[in-house]
Amino acid sequence: MKKLINQPEDVVSESLQGMAAAHEDLIKVNLDPIFVYRSDAPVQGKVAVISGGGSGHEPTHVGYVGRGMLDAACPGDVFVSPTSEQIIEAIRRVHAGAGVLNIVKCYWDDMDVFAEAAEQAHSEGILCANILIDDDVAVSESVYSHGRRGTGATVLAEKICGAAAEEDFDLTRLADLCRRVNLNGRSMGMAFTACTIPIKGTPTFEIEEDQMELGIGIHGEPGRERMKIKSADEITEMLAVEIIEDPFYKRTIQEWDATKAEWVNVELENQPFQRGDQVLAFVNGMGGTPVPELYIAYRKLEQVCTEKGLTIVRRLIGTYITALEMQGVSITLLRMDDELLKLWDAPVNTPRLRWGI
Amino acid sequence: MKKLINQPEDVVSESLQGMAAAHEDLIKVNLDPIFVYRSDAPVQGKVAVISGGGSGHEPTHVGYVGRGMLDAACPGDVFVSPTSEQIIEAIRRVHAGAGVLNIVKCYWDDMDVFAEAAEQAHSEGILCANILIDDDVAVSESVYSHGRRGTGATVLAEKICGAAAEEDFDLTRLADLCRRVNLNGRSMGMAFTACTIPIKGTPTFEIEEDQMELGIGIHGEPGRERMKIKSADEITEMLAVEIIEDPFYKRTIQEWDATKAEWVNVELENQPFQRGDQVLAFVNGMGGTPVPELYIAYRKLEQVCTEKGLTIVRRLIGTYITALEMQGVSITLLRMDDELLKLWDAPVNTPRLRWGI
């Protein structure tokens, strides 16, 4: 196994110790149970924004803790959800009396542990809103999820909601905002190669030298189709068209209602993209894909968006939500409005996303 | 070949077109001859800072064009030097009457083309100072260079000299500063895997599944030793100790003297690191290594530095100077002083390095 690691079981804790040592002005790491939190938490008067999930998707979520983004991130082992104990401890550490927004990617285990933590927090007098991200248009059922999976829009929701929390949005308004990001964002990815979970030591799946997989998940879970490797332009167009032409999408989910302290059914509706929409274009590397290849994809994405009548008004291009060292790319488009633009542009200072500070 | 590209011969131009489209507020690309330049160039009153070299090391150099760093970058084909025509055209585009600092990595071809460009610029009345970066302690002779190769310190020199140029350092002072960064910086790298030049389509070398190479160059050129894969802590310690204990290093090089407009012999001397030194620690991924692995290396690097009496006062951790999708890491330590600290901390806004703006 060709990895720069010590013992496979120490990968998560050692990398977080290194990250905390490198960015001690921004973050601290709690080792037992393990979570990363803002070094100045709790930030008085502010809703705390928390996310979490399996490790192996770095910089998501641990690299986004800091001013203008997350107050805490709870990492599980590689591709394994964190425990509810990690989350409740993180909540206790960073909440400042104004409640907690939990941003949860749509995977069964993540949803379960965040639900347990929200109920426990309520019993301790801390209001939580758990908002789901389910932006991946590739498949409607998957290995670890019912409904669409949560992928690239999570990073955008963390940035935008983190900025809003700094501007003193209250919990209800912040939960609405996070839901709005999810309902206006759509993603799809592909991969050329598998990845290797350190503790397993062998690739998560086999794929031929001349094959790629369209619609793959960020754990390497199956996508839509294996096919012969296509050109960057063809791949980008396939992903972009699926995203842009994704139809009206309606589903009913259970959401933890912070004020009622009970589970409620919520109807979520994604409106299709329309000519004239302004979008943020997020071209994301899966871990092992060099940045120049992402720019080749962006070049084509801009052409496709123009043909479809969408105007790209902001971009995020780089390696932001990954499947370890997998080679591949995902595209996310987020329909923007003036408020989202302002929050996107707001200063942010985290280990892996920084501007304006 | 598992790459997100169209035709292999279009990789450089298409990725730069994508980068320019994504960052049109920062940069422009000139396609024939090809170079990237600040969209607001020439910046009146400022020395222009230029670098260049083969492609395949991105974000170096093209990702560092913008305010507070480079005025222009000249990329060759993958692992091939640019032509002197590219450089002289870039010089003409960005110089603003205050001269040009060319930051040149120590490889024969890079040195030759920048020398030709400097002489040509002189004949057109434009003063150039060409300053060499030769920071790689791994080997003293290599495939493409006489003397030590230029690697990680190049990124640091571009940031620091870019900041100084914004503060209106004149050309002589800026050349001295760049030389000072080089004389206080030392690097060494390693790799687990080879990389594939798009136009070639096969890996640059063969390496067994259980082997790594210590001291490898950023083109995959041979390092010091092949060996069985070691742990992250062992690898980090080997690299760090070679860097920290590298002895007094003296060499004579030819430097283009801008004011005399002739080649002069310059004696360069690197003083060894000493207990009490303050350093910037740069942990760099070779392209295909995920960021958490770099933090595992940083964790150990901090321990080794502490044992050796060095204090890490700044860090840069990420994928900044690469060999395409190669898996591996390099470490650079740069001895800092108050002036270097201030220039390092100054705002920078480029496609791939940004803070304070």
Chai-1 contact restraints between the chains, C-beta under 6 A:
chainA,res_idxA,chainB,res_idxB,connection_type,confidence,min_distance_angstrom,max_distance_angstrom,comment,restraint_id
A,K2,B,F192,contact,1.0,0.0,6.0,A-B,restraint_1
A,K2,B,T193,contact,1.0,0.0,6.0,A-B,restraint_2
A,K2,B,Q327,contact,1.0,0.0,6.0,A-B,restraint_3
A,L4,B,A232,contact,1.0,0.0,6.0,A-B,restraint_4
A,L4,B,E293,contact,1.0,0.0,6.0,A-B,restraint_5
A,L4,B,A297,contact,1.0,0.0,6.0,A-B,restraint_6
A,L4,B,V329,contact,1.0,0.0,6.0,A-B,restraint_7
A,I5,B,A232,contact,1.0,0.0,6.0,A-B,restraint_8
A,N6,B,S231,contact,1.0,0.0,6.0,A-B,restraint_9
A,N6,B,A232,contact,1.0,0.0,6.0,A-B,restraint_10
A,N6,B,D233,contact,1.0,0.0,6.0,A-B,restraint_11
A,E14,B,I296,contact,1.0,0.0,6.0,A-B,restraint_12
A,E14,B,R299,contact,1.0,0.0,6.0,A-B,restraint_13
A,S15,B,P292,contact,1.0,0.0,6.0,A-B,restraint_14
A,S15,B,Y295,contact,1.0,0.0,6.0,A-B,restraint_15
A,S15,B,I296,contact,1.0,0.0,6.0,A-B,restraint_16
A,Q17,B,R299,contact,1.0,0.0,6.0,A-B,restraint_17
A,G18,B,Y295,contact,1.0,0.0,6.0,A-B,restraint_18
A,G18,B,I296,contact,1.0,0.0,6.0,A-B,restraint_19
A,G18,B,Y298,contact,1.0,0.0,6.0,A-B,restraint_20
A,G18,B,R299,contact,1.0,0.0,6.0,A-B,restraint_21
A,M19,B,Y295,contact,1.0,0.0,6.0,A-B,restraint_22
A,A21,B,E302,contact,1.0,0.0,6.0,A-B,restraint_23
A,A22,B,Y298,contact,1.0,0.0,6.0,A-B,restraint_24
A,A22,B,R315,contact,1.0,0.0,6.0,A-B,restraint_25
A,A22,B,I317,contact,1.0,0.0,6.0,A-B,restraint_26
A,E58,B,V291,contact,1.0,0.0,6.0,A-B,restraint_27
A,E58,B,P292,contact,1.0,0.0,6.0,A-B,restraint_28
A,F192,B,K2,contact,1.0,0.0,6.0,A-B,restraint_29
A,T193,B,K2,contact,1.0,0.0,6.0,A-B,restraint_30
A,S231,B,N6,contact,1.0,0.0,6.0,A-B,restraint_31
A,A232,B,L4,contact,1.0,0.0,6.0,A-B,restraint_32
A,A232,B,I5,contact,1.0,0.0,6.0,A-B,restraint_33
A,A232,B,N6,contact,1.0,0.0,6.0,A-B,restraint_34
A,D233,B,N6,contact,1.0,0.0,6.0,A-B,restraint_35
A,G287,B,P290,contact,1.0,0.0,6.0,A-B,restraint_36
A,G288,B,G288,contact,1.0,0.0,6.0,A-B,restraint_37
A,G288,B,E325,contact,1.0,0.0,6.0,A-B,restraint_38
A,P290,B,G287,contact,1.0,0.0,6.0,A-B,restraint_39
A,P290,B,L324,contact,1.0,0.0,6.0,A-B,restraint_40
A,P290,B,E325,contact,1.0,0.0,6.0,A-B,restraint_41
A,V291,B,E58,contact,1.0,0.0,6.0,A-B,restraint_42
A,P292,B,S15,contact,1.0,0.0,6.0,A-B,restraint_43
A,P292,B,E58,contact,1.0,0.0,6.0,A-B,restraint_44
A,E293,B,L4,contact,1.0,0.0,6.0,A-B,restraint_45
A,Y295,B,S15,contact,1.0,0.0,6.0,A-B,restraint_46
A,Y295,B,G18,contact,1.0,0.0,6.0,A-B,restraint_47
A,Y295,B,M19,contact,1.0,0.0,6.0,A-B,restraint_48
A,I296,B,I5,contact,1.0,0.0,6.0,A-B,restraint_49
A,I296,B,E14,contact,1.0,0.0,6.0,A-B,restraint_50
A,I296,B,S15,contact,1.0,0.0,6.0,A-B,restraint_51
A,I296,B,G18,contact,1.0,0.0,6.0,A-B,restraint_52
A,A297,B,L4,contact,1.0,0.0,6.0,A-B,restraint_53
A,Y298,B,G18,contact,1.0,0.0,6.0,A-B,restraint_54
A,Y298,B,A22,contact,1.0,0.0,6.0,A-B,restraint_55
A,R299,B,E14,contact,1.0,0.0,6.0,A-B,restraint_56
A,R299,B,Q17,contact,1.0,0.0,6.0,A-B,restraint_57
A,R299,B,G18,contact,1.0,0.0,6.0,A-B,restraint_58
A,E302,B,A21,contact,1.0,0.0,6.0,A-B,restraint_59
A,R315,B,A22,contact,1.0,0.0,6.0,A-B,restraint_60
A,I317,B,A22,contact,1.0,0.0,6.0,A-B,restraint_61
A,L324,B,P290,contact,1.0,0.0,6.0,A-B,restraint_62
A,E325,B,G288,contact,1.0,0.0,6.0,A-B,restraint_63
A,E325,B,P290,contact,1.0,0.0,6.0,A-B,restraint_64
A,Q327,B,K2,contact,1.0,0.0,6.0,A-B,restraint_65
A,V329,B,L4,contact,1.0,0.0,6.0,A-B,restraint_66
A,R354,B,W355,contact,1.0,0.0,6.0,A-B,restraint_67
A,W355,B,R354,contact,1.0,0.0,6.0,A-B,restraint_68
